């Protein structure tokens, strides 16, 4: 277990926007999955301007569990900002990301951990998705177009279940919408990327925050920026022959 005075081995960053009914079971599942399996860990919830009572419930969970920490936004800033804030507050050498909608099994973090010693970024792959037709269609279109441009070789970049080495998140410069392109951004900077099939479940509580309007079209706009970044990214090696001192 990770107390507030211990530097944890693993940080789990979870953005939250109006997921009140999911918070208790999500916390219980994550604690159960990691306790005794990971030497030390913390769970960082980033409250992205929730208005359904999630905020006070998160504070209650932090009071009840030493592993839980909470960052509150003053308003809704979006998922990329939530991930960025979580990365900045994370203390672990490894940083996992997860959605707060209970559509993932926190125990699958252990699947990704087994590869995190070999790869810099390990991505989950929802090979058997349980989403609405609109979400599956919009993701399929976005993934197809994204792969054609970025060639990141990842089937499901939209899967939030990922594990990063700290060196990766410290290297990434994030802008609005960039969370959709983590694998491409990591490869762009020379980091290694792997993908692992994970479980996926239908949403039991709350409503999805994404559809064709704010997933496909916005992603295509952001893709232009990523394509430009890939072409302009600085790539060089050097040898330091300065022997002074």
LUMNULUM-531494 format. One record per residue: residue in one letter; z, y, x of N, C-alpha, C in turn. Coordinates in steps of 0.05 Angstrom, whole numbers, plus 5000, padded with zeros to 4 digits. Atoms other than C-alpha are relative to their C-alpha. Layout:
N
AZYXZYXZYX
...
***
This chain:
245
X500049765017500050005000500050255017
X500249754984498850715022501850214987
X498449785010504251235014498850265010
X501149744993503151985022500450065029
X499649944972505751965094498649815018
X501450204984501151405117497050064999
X502949975000493951485140498849734991
X501050255011490350965097497549905015
X502450114989484950495121497650064982
X502149965019480950605057500850214980
X499749805022480151195010498049944978
X501850045023477251084941499750264984
X500549745013474051724912498749954973
X501050045027473051734837499850264985
X500349765016470152344801500649934970
X499250045028472852424730499250244983
X500649805020469952804672500349884972
X499450095027473052664604499949694998
X499850295000474951934617502849914993
X497150045006482051944587500649704994
X499450275009481651254555499549795022
X500650194979479150934619502050015023
X498549954975484251204668502249805005
X497950204996490050724657498949735009
X501150264991485850084660498650025027
X501449974975481650354718502050005023
X498049994979487850514759501349735004
X498850264998491049844743498249805014
X501950184989484749464761499650055030
X500549934972483749844827502549925017
X497550084986491049744848500249705003
X499850294999490749004831497949895020
X502150104983484148904868500550045029
X499749934972486149244932502749925012
X497450074990493549084938500149725012
X500050264986494548534989497449925013
X502750064988487148545007499250215020
X500649784982486649215042502750095011
X497449944987492049395092501350254990
X498949765011492950095065497750154987
X502149865014489150515015501150224983
X499349795018489151124971497850034979
X501949955021485751294905500050304995
X500349715004483152014900498350054975
X501449915024481352244830499350295003
X500949725000477252884827499450074971
X500349925028478053194758497950234999
X502349815001471353544746500050174975
X499849825023473854024693500249864973
X499750155025475853514640501450174979
X498949855023477653774571501249824979
X499150205020479953134536502949905005
X497350104993486953064566500149835025
X500050164975484752694628501750135022
X498749864978487753234673503049945001
X497250055000494953144651500649705005
X499650294996494252384650499649935029
X500450054971491652394722502550085015
X497549924987497852784743502249804995
X498050205006502152274708499649755017
X500650244984498651704745500850055029
X499349934973499752064811503149995004
X497150014999507152124795501049715001
X499150285004507651374778499149825023
X501150174979503551104837499650165025
X500249854974504251324909497249995011
X502750024989497151104923498150204988
X501849825015494151604873500450295008
X500049714996492352314891497950134982
X501849875019488952824846499150275010
X501149744994484453414859498950114974
X500949885025483253884799498150225005
X501849774999477154324793500850204978
X499349795020477954984755498149984976
X502050055021471754794714498249785008
X501950214993466054294713498050115020
X501849934979462254344778497949795006
X502050214996458353694776500949785020
X499250244985458553014809499850035030
X500249964971456053224878502450155011
X497749844992461553744883502549835000
X497750175001466653224861500149815023
X500150184977464452734914500750155025
X499649844975464453284967503050075002
X497249945000471553494948501749755007
X498750254994473752764949499849935029
X500450064971470752665018501850175017
X498449824984474353275044503049944999
X497250065003481053035018500649715009
X499650284992480052305038501049985029
X498850034973484152075098499249745013
X500750264989481351375107497650005019
X502250044983476651135161497549914985
X502150095018472650805106500550144973
X499849855025471151175041498249874979
X501550135022469150814977499750214977
X500449835024466251164916499649824976
X500050165025466650934844499950194977
X499949855025465351194774502549954985
X497650035016470951284724499549894973
X500850085027467350964665500649704995
X499350285003469950244676497549814998
X502450175000462749984682499849845026
X499950154975464449724752502649855003
X497550154994469449214776501050095027
X499049914974473849524830500349775020
X499950224981474448824860497549975016
X502550014985467248894882500150185025
X499749854975469649404933500449815024
X499550204979471848794973497349885009
X502650104992464648534972498650195020
X501349814982462249175004501550035026
X498449984976468049195053499249795021
X500750214981465648545084497750085018
X502349914984459348905108500550275014
X499649734990462549575125500750015030
X499650004972464249345195497349985016
X502650024987456849235209498150234993
X501849785009453449795169501650254995
X498749745003455050535164500350074970
X499949955029453650565089499249754986
X500550245016454049975041499950084971
X500549915028451150084971500249774981
X500150205022452349704907497350004987
X502650025013446349454869500649874972
X499650105028446849374792497549834993
X502450175005441848804791499849924971
X499950075028444048604721501450234985
X498849765011445149274687500649974970
X499250005029448749364620500350294991
X500249735009446550054599498150024976
X501949955021442650364542497149995011
X502850004991435150314544499250265013
X500749744989434551054557501050035029
X498949984973439151024618498549815020
X501450194982435650404646497250105006
X502749904996428750714636500050245018
X499949764984430651384666500649935029
X499350084973433851044727497649855013
X502250154989427850584736497850195010
X502049804992423051174737500850155024
X499049844978427451574783500049845026
X499950174976428450994832497249955011
X502750064992421050844833498750245015
X501249764988418951564849501550065026
X498449934976424751664898499249825023
X500850184978422851044938497350065011
X502749944990415651264942500150245019
X499849764983417851924974501949955024
X498050024979424151755014499849745017
X500250264987422651025031502749915012
X497350074990430150895036500549704997
X499750295002429150155017502349914982
X497850075017434750174965499149974971
X500950055027433849884896501350184980
X498449885021439350264860501750225012
X498549794987441250914893502050144981
X498249885020444551144828502649854996
X497550165002449850604834502250155015
X497949844987456250994849501849845018
X498350164984459750404881498849975028
X500949994972458850524956502450015019
X498049964979462750495021498750145024
X501049844978461651015075502049975024
X498349944977464251035146500550305000
X499349715000467751705157497850165015
X502049864985462451895208497650084983
X502349945018457151875152500650254983
X499449775017460652355104500550255016
X499749774983462352815161497450125009
X502749914991454952865179498450124977
X501649925022452252975109500650294991
X499849745012451053685085499149984971
X500750055028451253635009499450264985
X500749785019447954084958499949884972
X500150095027447554044883498049774996
X501750235006444653364861499649815023
X500650174976444753054931501449734999
X498750265001449452494910498049774992
X502050205008443252144882498449895024
X501650074977440352094952501749925025
X498350074978446151854995498749815020
X501350184980442251265026497850145016
X502149874986436251695043501150205020
X498849814982440652235074501349875023
X498750154978444551725114497949905020
X502150094983438151405141498750235016
X501249764987435452095157501450075026
X498449944977441152185206500549765018
X499950234982440251505238502249794993
X498050195007445751125201498749754987
X501050265011444850395180501049974971
X499450025029444750225105499549714991
X500350265012445749565068500550024970
X499850005029445649374994501149734991
X498750245009449948864957500149994970
X499850025029449348624885502950014990
X497349985011455448814843499949964970
X499850035029457848694772499650274986
X500349765017456149194717500649934971
X499050065027459149234647499250234981
X500549785020457649614582502350195000
X497949805002461450254573501649944975
X498250065022467550124529501150254986
X498849765010470350824521498450245010
X501249754991467551534524497049994998
X502949975002460351774529498850045028
X501549964975455251754585499450305003
X500649724994454052434618497150045008
X502749984989446852274637497949884981
X502250105015440152174603497450085014
X502649934988432752294615499950295008
X500249724994433453044612501450095025
X498549914976438853114666500049805022
X500250204979437152494706497350005013
X502750034989429652414714498950275010
X501349754992427153134714501550155021
X498449864980432953424754499749855027
X500350164975432352844804497350055014
X502649954988424952974814500050275014
X499849744987426453704829501549985026
X498450044976431853504879498549845021
X501550174981427152994910498250165018
X501649824983422653554935501650115023
X498249904978428553834974500649795020
X499450224981430253155004497649945017
X502550044985423053045024499650215022
X500249794980423053715059502149965022
X497950054980429653555094499349785019
X500750224983427052895119497950085021
X502149914981421053235151501150205021
X498949794983425253795182502549925015
X497450094988431353395204499849995030
X500050004970433153495278500749725009
X499650264989432552845316499550015030
X500449994971433652825391502249845014
X498050134982437252455447500150165025
X499849854976439752745511501949865019
X498250094980443252575576501450245013
X498449774989448853035601500549945030
X499750044971448253095677501850215012
X498249794990453253665683502549875010
X497750144988458553395731502250205008
X498049804994462554045736502649924987
X497350055011470053965725500849725003
***
